[in-house]
Amino acid sequence: MSAAEESAFDVYRDRVERPLYRLFVEYGTDEWPWLVVGMTANVIARGASLLPPLVLGVAIDSVFDGNAPYTLPLVPAGMLPTDDVGQFWLSAGIIAGSFVVTAVLTWVYGVAANNFAHRVMHAVRTDSYAKMQELDMWFFDDKQTGEVMSVLNNDATNLERFLDDALQNSVRLGVMLVGIGVVLFAENWQLAALTLVAVPGMVLFTYWFMKKVEPRYAAQRDAVGDLNTRLENALGGVQLVKTAGTESYETDRVRDASHTYFERTLAMLRLNYVYRPGMELLAGVSFAVTFVVGGLWLIQGSGPGPLTGELSSGAFVTFLLLTQRFVTPLSEVSTIVSQYENAKASSERVFGLQDIPRRVTDEPDAVDLTDVEGRVEYDHVDFRYDDDGERILRDVTFDVDPGETVALVGPTGAGKSTLLKLLLRLYDVDGGAIRVDGHDVRDVTASSLRSAVGYVSQDAYLFDGTVAENIRYGRFDADDEAVREAANAAEAHEFITKLPKGYDTEIGERGVKLSGGQRQRLSIARTMLQEPDVLVLDEATSDVDTETEMLIQRSLDRLSADRTTFVIAHRLSTVKDADEILVLEDGAVVERGDHGELLEADGLYAKLWGVQAGEIDELPDEFVERARERQAETVVSGDGDD
Ligand code: ADP
């Protein structure tokens, strides 16, 4: 991994601007009806919930206390009943009605808000996955799969929570604050001013809290990231941990990471402990001031101190009830802030992932590669993985006629796999060109190129699913007969029929475990079914018994018959029968010819062959020395794992 690539994710994440705004513009706009319905229902529901205290105040003054006229805001006096009983029932009706309206609209807003949040996130998740999948192999070389998983899981969940809860809670907070303020001032502005005297205190306190808590949330998020990485690492390497007997060492490391997370969580929560009670205390002050001043006002019949005018007992009750309603939405500010912060960080990661540019893309005028004959040319190909890294392939030139088999041999790290990955256009060449039937691979669509070129890799990957599904992978329309034929040709039919459910046996993580040789043959069957025009084989070096090797060899022979075939050859038989052998060393073709010619030339090939065939015991010192140097360079450039 190079330093530049390691941080591809971080680089683009840091460049994301106004991520939440972007989330709304790019994804939220498609779902705006849900948002509008949700918000509207929320606003009306909260507004309706303010009615009962208000109507109760009016009823106390005019129905129970008797003398004040029965008035309701926004309702013409002529429409209201004049007798006490009528006024009483109207009040009861309004109070009951507002409860029903609040309940129904709360349901509506719940449904709408949920739909908005989950629909948006469904789109974000699907889109991010599709974009991630199109990223170049450069990205996946860095093994950032853990991070990608966490974006698609954790970050999506954070955003869901924000879009669902935080958004609606802030609306609720706003409506309650403004609504209560308006009602109180309309009732009695002097007492309202006193009641709300604690509000600036609450705002300052909340501001202080947010300033303090933000860095602690950030620290907590870092810690959870570290903890996840630690766990992922330890689980991924569980075999090493067990065989090296380092369980307690790993437990300690996980404990450390978990402890850091624990401490940072507590540090964050400690602020929350202070915040909520603090807010309640301030609200208590409000309540006490209202109660004392309003109470004295009522007892004395006139405003205490400089306060003037009248206060009715009904208004007093309305004041007390509404003052209490303050606290809950205000103390939710801390949750809203944390969800907002999390969502900001999460959407940065989501867009960071989406923004990583693709290097290998189809040209606008790319054509499909069709009716492939299988002529392949490498024309002075140069390649490096990193722009500033070492040249991995140097001036590689050769061409292959349709139907020929080319074997690539050479020491580990010589560039054999790289050479073939370029043919599949997993990467683009830095110099020269690769042509199939005369078409530069950069001028044809990647999808048509890749369906023309079949690839059988060393480690045959199988998906969770049945044997048949795995063989059919990539040619989903193939019928059972074709699948069976392919399996037959791949020498796999025999063992498949012995599996518990034959072709319908589940394999993969949750199913039957297959041996390396069996997996290999399934992968050959899959490629067989694909009927590629050009074949790329990375022969497995892993130990399989002679019988399995023979079966694999036979199936590969069938697969490569009449097809242009490139093979990274480890088996003597493959090498010997190849039409041409290219010997690679340090990214350059150092020898070429068929088996006989190369033996005669008595160069690197002859030496490698000699060791494999057991004719000489070991390589001459100069080769060993060169190999050591290569390994040393590899370590310096950080490519230790290939
Ligand atoms: P071979 O197949 O002959 O063993 P490779 O083509 O795998 O050789 O590797 C050639 C060189 O390229 C090695 O030095 C290897 O470390 C380096 N290399 C391989 N893959 C990558 C990668 N994804 N990123 C950076 N360097 C790589």
Boltz pocket constraint, residues with backbone or C-beta under 6 A from the ligand:
constraints:
  - pocket:
      binder: B
      contacts: [[A, 1], [A, 137], [A, 141], [A, 385], [A, 386], [A, 392], [A, 410], [A, 411], [A, 412], [A, 413], [A, 414], [A, 415], [A, 416], [A, 417], [A, 418], [A, 419], [A, 634], [A, 639], [A, 640], [A, 642]]
      max_distance: 6.0
